[in-house]
Amino acid sequence: MSDKAKLVDFLLLRKDSKMVILTVCKQMLTPGMQANLVTIAQIFDKLNAVYKNHLEAELLAQASDSPKQGFDATYEKRAVVDQSDMYTHVFSVYVDNKEIKYKFMVAVLIEYIRSLNQVQIPVQHYLYELVINLLVHHNCFYQLHQFLQYHVLSDSKPLACLMLSLESVYPPAHQLALDMLKRLNTANEEIIEVLLSKQHLLSALRFIRSVNAIDTISARKFLEAAKQTDDKMLFYTIFKVFEQRNIRLRSDPKFVPGEHCDLYVKHFEFLFGAEALAQSGVPT
């Protein structure tokens, strides 16, 4: 069928047609077979209308005494294509395809996000990450800034963490992330944990300084994360930051027993020698 929108209408009526629908979606993006954005948007709206009704029916069923009570049989028999399906089988497959213009791919992803928002389905962060990674890969930082500033990409903790990690390639990303976290009223500790888990230690340091948490944050947590990177100079830098904090707070570079940092002091001495303790600067 040449009219893909009508084809999708037909396929949505068949419960076992999910993979066929996903194949149609892939064809819409395939060079030589690409549909225009208007058609793509129509199909996304059709898929997400069924997706939304399915989610609502599930909520009704969960709220009732019987699992089937309140569940619309019409939608139970329809194919449901959700965000993870589209991400796994369509978007992530094509996002690295060099034959597809990245501007087209960004436009397609934005249309899908618009469609989800239109029916009030929360957008999963991995879709936003696809958009951001595409824009960063092609140095489209102005467009990324616009998308964030005008909330085309909605605020979320994972998105803020991703933006913090992009500071080295796009310095304004740090402030954009902080503004987002302020709007979210997010726990700072959670953000720090995410940054450390991704080994973005310098971004984590800049973040705790920006929220005035440097005096209270756990030195052990940072030192352990630095040790895990096997980067000697990064460990040196992190160690010195907290050594200087100790001097500023207690006029003594040593860590107090309650901080449980003896292991990291020994590791520092092993790498740089005891004479490097409590010295400013980095070794040449």
Secondary structure, 3 states (H helix, E strand, C coil): CCCHHHHHHHHHCCCCCHHHHHHHHHHHHCCCCCCCHHHHHHHHHHHHHHHHHHHHHHHHHHHCCCCCCCCCHHHHCCCCCCHHHHHHHHHHHHCCCCCCCHHHHHHHHHHHHHHHHHCCCCCCHHHHHHHHHHHHHCCCHHHHHHHHHCCCCCCCHHHHHHHHHCCCCCCHHHHHHHHHHHHHCCCHHHHHHHHHHCCCHHHHHHHHHHCCCCCCCCHHHHHHHHHHCCCHHHHHHHHHHHHHHHHHHHCCCCCCHHHCCHHHHHHHHHHHCHHHCCCCCCCC
